[in-house]
Structure formats: C-alpha cells, structure tokens
Amino acid sequence: MPESTCPRSGCTRKPTVWGVCLEHYIEPLMPRVAAFKPGARVDPIIRLLGYSDRSGGPDACWRWTSTIHPRTGYGDIFAEGKLQKAHRWAYEYFVGPIPDGLEVDHTCHTKDCPTPGNGDPHRRCVNPRHLEAVDRSTNVQRSTAPEATVAYYEEYREDVTACPKGHEFTPENTQWRIIKEGYRTRRCAQCNRDGAEKQHAARRAANALKPPRMPRDRCKRGHLYTEENTRIKIRDGKRKRECRACDREDATAKRAELKALTGLTHPSRAKSKPTEPEQGSLRDDAA
C-alpha cells in the first residue's frame, strides 16, 4: 500500500507515484530547469517544468507557456516520440495511468470562470494537483454553467457574421444543430454543400478508375448466362448462380498445370509399376 503522506521528515503532503511529494520530487531537478533553453533536447519532465509558469507557487495553476492547440486551447508537449496534451502527460507522469473511459478534468476550473471553451485559461494549467480523472458527465457538470455558455456564444455570434471562408451567415445560409452538451451551434450551409460536392467528386473520380462492371446477364469473365451455361447452387440458404464455362476453363487450367509439373493429366490416371517379387516369397516357396 502506498503511503498517504510524503516519507520525508516533517512533510505531510500527498506523495506522487514516485514515492515523494511533488515539491520534493522536482527540488533536485531545479538546476536543470533553470538551465533549460526553449527548443533544447531534454527529458520531457524538464520540458514540462521549463515551459510552465510556476510563479504562483506549488498550489497555484502552472500556466503552460509553449505551444497551445488552436482549436481546443490545451497545451501540447512532445514526449515519448509523439505530440501529447501537456496536462494529460503531467497527470500520467505524477499520478498514474488514466483509467479507460475517463478523462482528465481541471479542478481549478469552476462555474465562476467567465470564459468557456477554447478561451478558458485553466486549460493551460499543468499542475498535477489541479488534475483529476473523471467520467464525461462529471467533467461537463463541473464546467461552465450552461446558461453562461449559451450567453457567451450568443454574444460571439453577434460579433462574427461570416464563416472563415467569407460566406455571410444569412438565415438561408445558416444551419443549426444541438450538440450532445445541449448547446446550439451553427454552421455555414454553403461550406457544407461545397464539402459534400468535393466528397462526391472524389468518389466519382475513384469510381472512374475501377474496371467497368459486367451486365447482370453475364459472369465476371463475360460469359452469357444461358440456360445451358448456368448452374444454380444453394449456399447458406441463398440461391447462387454459377457459370459452367468458367468451371470448364478452371478445370482445363488445373489439368495443364498438373501436366506441366508431373507429366500426367490426372492423378487417378497414374499407372503403378509392377514390383519385383521379394526373395523368399510364397511363389518361390511353392516352386
């Protein structure tokens, strides 16, 4: 069982997965953090501490000062050979693996925070003490109150009157939908039509490269399904039509291959050579 407090003398703080509290773990790393230069190839933990603003103390938010994802507002860190969310990596490093079905929530974010979504400053926090693994519903309930979020987006829609491609949000060019959090969002109808037409054009171009399909009255090799050339078989309770000409062609090809390998046209036509009578056989004894 892990200890409930840090084993260092006089320390009552909760330990991390490394056995000591957060302060005692990063204390010997501070000389390397102080010498850290942006872009240098160092351990991910040094990069995490070097890019985070910890001027408020160990209990305040550690604000991420490096790359911020433009869509989500979360910090990005390159660790273990791939780009990851900085707060999730900090949780896994100091707390432990994230259980399946859970997501990391910022406990420093409350309903009193004025800015929801991408503009939330708490999304940049990487302090492990402000992170907790919870399910989706708990994370949504802890976030900004729905009425405040709706008011925020209503004000946002009043300021933004066109989509990123310049199409104006007129009543005819606006499509509304309700997302799973219960918020009403809009999208540009013209962009939606352009995207659908682009997908259709790509699908038509891909289909044009495929070989033409045979008519339903012919097999894949072009043989006509006549009454004499059709065999009906039932497989898995379904009637299936087979081409007799294709069967004959396949059988001829197999015989030719067999003849090229063994010199025989069919295994059953192989003639066994007579064997010499063994010495001391019954015939010799009778003689």
C-alpha positions as CSV (number, residue, x, y, z in Angstrom):
1,M,0.0,0.0,0.0
2,P,1.4,3.4,-0.9
3,E,2.0,5.9,2.0
4,S,-0.7,8.6,2.5
5,T,1.9,11.2,3.2
6,C,5.4,12.1,1.9
7,P,8.1,10.0,3.7
8,R,10.4,13.0,4.1
9,S,10.8,14.2,7.6
10,G,8.1,16.8,8.6
11,C,6.3,16.7,5.3
12,T,2.6,16.0,5.3
13,R,1.8,16.4,1.7
14,K,0.4,13.6,-0.5
15,P,3.1,11.7,-2.4
16,T,3.2,11.1,-6.2
17,V,3.7,7.8,-7.9
18,W,7.4,8.4,-7.4
19,G,7.1,7.9,-3.6
20,V,7.6,11.6,-2.5
21,C,5.5,14.7,-2.8
22,L,5.5,17.0,-5.8
23,E,7.9,19.6,-4.2
24,H,10.5,17.0,-3.0
25,Y,10.4,15.4,-6.4
26,I,11.1,18.5,-8.5
27,E,13.5,20.0,-6.0
28,P,16.7,18.2,-7.3
29,L,15.5,19.0,-10.9
30,M,15.5,22.7,-10.5
31,P,19.2,23.3,-11.5
32,R,18.4,21.5,-14.9
33,V,15.2,23.5,-15.2
34,A,17.0,26.8,-14.6
35,A,19.4,26.0,-17.4
36,F,16.7,24.9,-19.7
37,K,16.5,26.7,-23.1
38,P,13.5,26.5,-25.4
39,G,14.0,24.0,-28.2
40,A,16.7,22.1,-26.4
41,R,16.6,18.3,-26.4
42,V,16.0,17.4,-22.7
43,D,13.8,15.0,-20.8
44,P,10.1,15.6,-21.1
45,I,9.8,16.4,-17.3
46,I,12.4,19.1,-17.7
47,R,10.5,20.4,-20.7
48,L,7.2,20.4,-18.7
49,L,8.7,22.3,-15.8
50,G,10.6,24.7,-18.1
51,Y,7.6,25.7,-20.2
52,S,5.2,26.1,-17.2
53,D,4.9,29.3,-15.3
54,R,5.0,28.2,-11.6
55,S,5.5,31.7,-10.1
56,G,2.3,31.4,-8.1
57,G,3.6,28.6,-6.0
58,P,3.0,24.8,-5.8
59,D,-0.7,25.1,-5.1
60,A,-1.4,27.7,-7.9
61,C,-2.0,27.0,-11.6
62,W,1.1,26.1,-13.6
63,R,0.3,28.0,-16.8
64,W,1.7,26.4,-19.9
65,T,3.7,28.9,-22.0
66,S,4.6,26.8,-25.0
67,T,2.5,25.6,-27.9
68,I,-1.3,25.9,-27.5
69,H,-3.6,23.9,-29.7
70,P,-5.6,26.5,-31.7
71,R,-8.9,24.6,-31.6
72,T,-9.0,23.2,-28.1
73,G,-6.9,25.6,-26.1
74,Y,-4.9,22.9,-24.4
75,G,-1.1,22.9,-24.2
76,D,0.9,20.5,-26.4
77,I,4.1,18.7,-25.4
78,F,6.3,16.4,-27.4
79,A,7.1,13.4,-25.2
80,E,7.7,9.7,-25.8
81,G,8.1,10.2,-29.5
82,K,4.7,11.9,-30.2
83,L,2.8,15.1,-29.6
84,Q,0.5,14.9,-26.5
85,K,-1.7,17.1,-24.4
86,A,0.6,18.6,-21.7
87,H,-2.0,18.3,-18.8
88,R,-2.7,14.6,-19.6
89,W,1.0,13.8,-19.8
90,A,1.6,15.6,-16.4
91,Y,-1.2,13.5,-14.9
92,E,0.2,10.2,-16.1
93,Y,3.7,11.2,-15.0
94,F,2.9,12.2,-11.5
95,V,-0.4,10.5,-10.7
96,G,-0.5,7.4,-12.9
97,P,-2.2,5.9,-16.0
98,I,-5.6,7.4,-17.0
99,P,-8.3,4.6,-16.5
100,D,-10.2,3.6,-19.6
101,G,-13.4,5.6,-20.1
102,L,-12.2,8.6,-18.0
103,E,-10.8,11.9,-19.0
104,V,-8.6,14.4,-17.1
105,D,-10.5,17.3,-15.6
106,H,-9.1,20.6,-14.3
107,T,-10.4,21.1,-10.8
108,C,-9.2,24.7,-10.9
109,H,-11.9,25.4,-13.4
110,T,-15.2,26.2,-11.8
111,K,-18.6,27.5,-12.9
112,D,-17.5,31.0,-11.9
113,C,-14.9,31.1,-14.7
114,P,-16.1,33.7,-17.2
115,T,-14.7,32.2,-20.4
116,P,-15.8,28.8,-21.6
117,G,-14.3,26.6,-24.2
118,N,-11.1,27.4,-26.1
119,G,-10.6,30.7,-24.2
120,D,-10.6,29.1,-20.8
121,P,-7.2,30.0,-19.2
122,H,-7.4,26.9,-16.9
123,R,-7.0,24.6,-19.9
124,R,-3.3,25.7,-19.9
125,C,-2.8,24.5,-16.3
126,V,-0.5,21.5,-15.9
127,N,-0.3,21.4,-12.1
128,P,-0.9,17.7,-11.2
129,R,-2.7,18.8,-8.0
130,H,-5.3,20.5,-10.2
131,L,-6.0,17.4,-12.3
132,E,-8.4,14.6,-11.7
133,A,-9.6,11.6,-13.8
134,V,-13.4,11.7,-14.0
135,D,-16.1,10.5,-16.4
136,R,-17.5,12.6,-19.2
137,S,-20.7,13.6,-17.4
138,T,-18.8,14.8,-14.3
139,N,-16.5,16.8,-16.4
140,V,-19.4,18.6,-18.1
141,Q,-21.2,19.2,-14.9
142,R,-18.1,20.8,-13.4
143,S,-17.7,23.1,-16.4
144,T,-19.2,26.5,-17.0
145,A,-22.9,26.7,-16.3
146,P,-25.0,26.1,-19.5
147,E,-26.7,29.5,-19.3
148,A,-23.4,31.3,-19.1
149,T,-22.1,29.2,-22.1
150,V,-25.2,30.0,-24.1
151,A,-24.8,33.7,-23.4
152,Y,-21.2,33.6,-24.4
153,Y,-21.9,32.0,-27.7
154,E,-24.8,34.3,-28.4
155,E,-22.5,37.3,-28.0
156,Y,-19.9,35.6,-30.1
157,R,-22.4,35.0,-32.9
158,E,-23.4,38.7,-32.9
159,D,-19.7,39.7,-33.5
160,V,-19.0,37.0,-36.1
161,T,-21.3,37.5,-39.1
162,A,-19.4,35.3,-41.7
163,C,-17.7,31.9,-41.7
164,P,-13.9,31.6,-42.0
165,K,-14.3,31.3,-45.8
166,G,-16.2,34.6,-46.0
167,H,-19.8,33.3,-46.5
168,E,-22.2,35.5,-44.7
169,F,-24.4,33.9,-42.0
170,T,-27.8,34.8,-43.5
171,P,-31.0,32.9,-42.5
172,E,-30.8,30.9,-45.7
173,N,-27.1,30.1,-45.3
174,T,-27.2,29.1,-41.6
175,Q,-27.7,25.5,-40.4
176,W,-28.4,24.9,-36.7
177,R,-27.8,21.8,-34.6
178,I,-27.8,20.7,-31.0
179,I,-24.6,19.0,-29.8
180,K,-24.5,16.4,-27.0
181,E,-23.8,19.0,-24.3
182,G,-27.1,20.7,-25.2
183,Y,-25.7,23.8,-26.8
184,R,-27.0,25.1,-30.1
185,T,-24.3,25.7,-32.7
186,R,-24.4,26.9,-36.3
187,R,-22.5,26.1,-39.5
188,C,-22.3,27.5,-42.9
189,A,-24.7,25.9,-45.4
190,Q,-22.6,26.9,-48.4
191,C,-19.4,25.3,-46.9
192,N,-21.4,22.2,-46.1
193,R,-22.6,21.9,-49.7
194,D,-19.1,22.6,-51.0
195,G,-17.7,19.9,-48.8
196,A,-20.3,17.4,-49.9
197,E,-19.7,18.2,-53.5
198,K,-16.0,17.7,-53.0
199,Q,-16.5,14.3,-51.5
200,H,-18.9,13.3,-54.3
201,A,-16.3,14.4,-56.9
202,A,-13.6,12.4,-55.3
203,R,-15.8,9.4,-55.1
204,R,-16.8,9.8,-58.8
205,A,-13.1,10.1,-59.7
206,A,-12.2,6.9,-57.8
207,N,-15.1,5.0,-59.4
208,A,-13.9,6.1,-62.8
209,L,-10.6,4.3,-62.3
210,K,-12.4,1.0,-61.5
211,P,-12.9,-1.5,-64.3
212,P,-16.4,-1.5,-65.8
213,R,-18.9,-3.8,-64.2
214,M,-20.3,-6.7,-66.3
215,P,-24.1,-6.7,-67.1
216,R,-26.2,-8.9,-64.8
217,D,-26.7,-11.4,-67.7
218,R,-23.0,-12.2,-67.9
219,C,-20.4,-13.6,-65.4
220,K,-17.3,-11.7,-64.4
221,R,-15.4,-13.2,-67.4
222,G,-18.1,-12.1,-69.8
223,H,-19.8,-15.5,-70.5
224,L,-23.5,-15.2,-71.2
225,Y,-25.8,-16.8,-68.6
226,T,-27.8,-19.1,-70.8
227,E,-29.9,-22.0,-69.6
228,E,-27.1,-24.4,-70.7
229,N,-24.4,-22.3,-69.1
230,T,-26.0,-21.7,-65.7
231,R,-25.7,-23.8,-62.6
232,I,-27.8,-23.0,-59.6
233,K,-26.4,-23.8,-56.1
234,I,-27.8,-23.1,-52.7
235,R,-25.3,-21.8,-50.1
236,D,-26.3,-20.6,-46.7
237,G,-30.0,-20.8,-47.7
238,K,-29.4,-18.5,-50.7
239,R,-29.6,-19.4,-54.4
240,K,-26.3,-18.6,-56.2
241,R,-25.8,-18.6,-60.0
242,E,-22.5,-20.1,-61.3
243,C,-21.1,-20.1,-64.8
244,R,-20.4,-23.6,-66.3
245,A,-17.9,-22.1,-68.9
246,C,-15.8,-20.7,-66.1
247,D,-15.8,-24.1,-64.3
248,R,-14.6,-25.7,-67.5
249,E,-11.8,-23.1,-68.0
250,D,-10.6,-23.6,-64.4
251,A,-10.6,-27.4,-64.8
252,T,-8.6,-27.1,-68.1
253,A,-6.1,-24.7,-66.5
254,K,-5.6,-27.1,-63.5
255,R,-5.0,-30.1,-65.8
256,A,-2.5,-28.1,-67.8
257,E,-0.7,-27.1,-64.6
258,L,-0.7,-30.7,-63.4
259,K,0.7,-32.0,-66.7
260,A,3.5,-29.4,-66.7
261,L,4.5,-30.5,-63.2
262,T,4.1,-34.3,-63.3
263,G,3.5,-35.2,-66.9
264,L,0.1,-36.6,-66.0
265,T,-3.3,-35.2,-67.0
266,H,-5.0,-36.5,-63.9
267,P,-3.7,-38.1,-60.6
268,S,-6.1,-41.1,-61.0
269,R,-4.6,-42.0,-64.4
270,A,-1.1,-42.7,-63.0
271,K,-0.1,-46.3,-63.7
272,S,1.6,-48.1,-60.9
273,K,4.7,-50.0,-62.0
274,P,4.8,-53.8,-61.1
275,T,7.0,-54.6,-58.2
276,E,9.7,-57.3,-58.3
277,P,8.8,-60.3,-56.1
278,E,10.8,-60.3,-52.9
279,Q,13.2,-63.1,-52.1
280,G,11.6,-65.8,-50.0
281,S,8.1,-65.1,-51.2
282,L,5.3,-67.6,-51.3
283,R,5.8,-68.2,-55.1
284,D,9.4,-69.1,-54.6
285,D,8.5,-71.4,-51.8
286,A,5.9,-73.1,-53.9
287,A,8.4,-73.7,-56.7
